[in-house]
Amino acid sequence: SGYESASKDFVPDDLEVQVPGRAFMVTGGNSGIGKATALEIAKRGGTVHLVCRDHSRAEGARAEIIRDSGNQNIFLHIVDLSVPKSVWKFVENFKQEHTLNVLINNAGCMVNKRELTEDGLEKNFATNTLGVYVLTTALIPVLEKEHDPRVITVSSGGMLVQKLNTDDLQSERTAFDGTMVYAQNKRQQVVLTEQWARAHPAIHFSCMHPGWVDTPGVRLSMLGFHARLGARLRSEAQGADTVLWLALAPAATAQPSGCFFQDRKPAPTHLPLARTSSSPAEEEKLVEILEGLARRFK
């Protein structure tokens, strides 16, 4: 009902666009919001680069997107975003062969038990924060060469319950709660989007809340939530709507870079009276830590 209500104010022509010749990268494009986004871009003639972890599922998604869109320009790249060295290597190879106009950071995970990657990094942080940071940072020089470059990060309204915490980025000091760790990662993505927007004015950066969507991730990682609200959750296409608007619509770049969006409109990044604002020093500390980790694993 939230989507149906909000969509009454949408400008239908905003997404009546064709984008042949423009290249889009969608992480986590083999299912859920990512797949719905990739399909709609493909239908509009865009070149789509799917960045996925699971080869067999990704091949199936690529075949479906080509079949349903009639667009053959769908490329597949197998990358584990939780492994920074793999992300760096992927970008080095990618920029030798491809251009890129729009990066859509959609992939994410919610691991409900503390788990370490092969590099000793907490899995949620490695994927949702460090992986997004390395991929985006590495691709900024590629994006800056192109016309109308954009970066969209699929965050979550869950971040509204978290204040940026740079003292325990890998959840080592407190009882582990996967839902709250995920929400903290999503707060970190919002802060990074604001930082990138200030540092790179040639690129339009945005992040967004897709609404509560019936995706494989929600079904697998939030069992109780899905059981209570399953019938009321948004479809994957509805969840992808604002991503598509930010990636495709000329109207999106009329909004300031660095904003957080919901249903095609800028939305507050803090709840009224909530003590979730962070200081410039805290935000700079986040970037410094990520820069150090990114260099360490390059």
N, C-alpha and C positions, 0 to 999 in steps of 0.2 A: 504493500500500500504506500510505503514511503516513496518508492520509485515512481509509481503511478501518479502520485500527487506532484512530485517534483517535475516530472516530464511534461506536465501541462504548461510549464514556463519555458520549455526548450524551444529553440529556433530550429525547426526541422531542416532548413536549408544548410545549417552549419555542417552537417555530415554528408551533404550532397556534393561530394568532391571526388575527383579522380586524381590519382597520384603516380602515374607511370613515370619512371625515371628517378623516383625517390626510394631510398633504401632504409628499411626499418629493422632493428634488432629487437627481438622479443625473448627475454629469458623465461624459462619455464613455459615454453610455448606448446608443450605437448598435451596439456590438459587445462581444464578450468578457465579462468579469466584470460590467461595467456593464449590459449588456443582460440578462444572466441575472438580475441583481439587480432591475432594473426590472420584468421579467416576473413574478417571484415576488411583488413588492409589489403589482403590478396585480391578480394573481390573488386577493389578500387584500383587495381593495377600496380600496386606497390611491390617492390622487391622485398622479400621477407627473409631474414636470417633467424632461424630458430636456434636458440642456445639451450640445450637440454642435457640432462645427466644420464638418462637411461636410453640406450641406443634403440632397442627394439620398440619401445613405446613411442619414441620420437619419430622413427621411420613410419610407423602407422599413422601418426598425426600428420606428418608431412604428406603422405599419400592422400589422406582425407581432405586436407586443405587444397591440394592440387585438383582433386576430383570435384570438390564443391565450388571452387572459385574459377576453374579453367585457367589458372595462372601457373605457369611452369617455373617461374622465378622464385622458387622457395628453396632456400639452402639450409642445410642442417649442420650444426656444429656440436660435437659432444664435449661438454666441459662440466667439471664439478666445481661449482662456485665456492665450495668450502675449502678448496685447495688453491691458495694464492699463486703458487708457482705455475699451476696449470692455467690460471686466468691470464697471467702475464704472457705466458707462451702463446696462448690463443690469440691475444691482441696483436702480438708481434707478427704472427702469421697472417692474421685477418687483414691488417692494413697494407700488406704487400699486394693483395689481390682485389680488395673491395673498398668501396666508399660507404659512408654512412651519414644519413640525415637525421635519424631519430633513434634514440636508445630508449627502450622500455624495460626498466628494471622490475620485472614481475615475479621472478622465482623467489621462493622463500620456504622456510620450514618451521615447524613447531615440534621440537623434540621434547617430550615431557619428562625424560629422565636425563640427568647430566651425562653427556657423552662427549668424548674428545675425538678430534680428527687425528690423522696420522702426524700432523704437525703439533699436536698437543693443544689445539685450540678448541674451546667449547663450541659444539656443532651449530647451535642457533646463531651465536655471534659470528662465527666464521662464515656462515652462509648469508645471513640477513644484513650484516653490517660490513664486515671486512670484505666479503666477496663483492658486494655492491660498490664499496669504496674503490677497490682495486680496478674493477671493470670500468667504472665511470671515469676515474682519474686517467686510466690508460687510454681511453677512447676520446677524451676531450680534444687532444690535438687533431684527431681524425675528424671529429665533428666540426671543429672550428674552420675547416677548409671548405665547408659546404654551405649552400644557401638555406636559410631558415632552419638551423639546427635546433633540436629539442631533446631534452632528457626528462622522462616521466618515471617516477618511482611509485610503485603501488605500495602505499603504506597501509595504515589501518586506524580507524577511530579508537581502537584499543589503546593507542599511545596516549590518549587523553588522561588515562589514570596513572601515568608514569611521569616523574620528573627525571630529567637527564642525570644519570649517575655514572660518573667517570672513574669512581673509586673501585668498582667491582664489575668491570665490563664482561668478565668471563664467569661470573656467578660462582665465585670460589668461597665467599665469606658468609653467605646467608643460605637458608634452606631453599632448595631449588624448586621453583614453580614454573613449569614450562610456559604457561599462559602469560605470566607476568614478565618472564624473560623475553618472550616474543613482543609483548607490548613495549618493553624497554628498547628493544631493537628497532621497533617502528618509530619510537620517539627519536632515536639516533638518526634514522633516515630523514626525518623532518628537519632536524638541525643541520644535517649535511646538505640538504637541498638549499636551505637558506644561505649556508656558507658558500656553496658553489655558485649560487646566483650572484653573490657579491664579487666573487673572485673572477668570474668568467662572463662578462656582460654580453658577449657575442652569442651566447647560447641561452635559450629559454628553458629554465629549469622549473619543474613543478613536481609535487607529490599529491597523493589523493587517497581518499577513503572510498572503496568501491561499494559501500553498504555491506550488509551481512549476506553473504552469497552461498548458495548450495554448491560447493566445490568439493572435489576429492579430498583436499587438504582439511577442510572443515569436518567432513564426514569421518576422516581417519584420526584427526588430532583433537577434536572437540566433541567427543561422543555425547556427553550429557547435553551440551548446548544444541547440538544437531537434533537430538531426540526431542527436546522441548520445543524447538522453533522450526523444525525442518519444513513444515508446510508453509511457513511464513517467510522463508528466506528468498532472496532474489535469485533469478536465474543467472547463469553464467553470462549470457548476453547483456542482461541488465547491469551486471557488475562491471562489464567491459565498457559500458557506454561512456563514462567520463574519461577513461583511458584513451578511447578513440577520439573523443572530442579534443583532448589535450594534444594528441599526436597529429591530428589531421586538420582541425578547423582553423581557418584564419582568425576567427574570433578569439581563440585561446591565447594567442600571443599578444593580444591587446591588453591582457591582464599582466600585472607586474610579474617578473620572474621571481621564483622562490616561494610562491604561495602554496598553500594546502587547500585542496578542492574536494567538494562533495557535490554530486549532482550538477556538474558544470558550473559551480559557483565557488569563489573563494570562501573558506570556512575558518573559524577561529581555531587556533592550535592549542588553546587552553580552555578548560571549563570555567564558568564564572566562579570566582572566589577560590579556585583551586590554586594551591601553591606549587605549580609545576614549571614556572618560568625558570630559565637558566641564565646565568651571567655570561657575558662575553668571555671571561676567563675560563669558565667551565666548557664552553663550546670550543674554544681554541685548544683546550686540553684534549678533547675528543679527537680533533683533527690531528694534533701532534702524535697521539698514541697510534692512530691509524696510519699516519705517514711512516712512523717507525716500524710498525709491523709490515707494512707494504714493502718497504725497503729490505727488511730482513728476509722476506720470502721471495724476493724478485729473482 
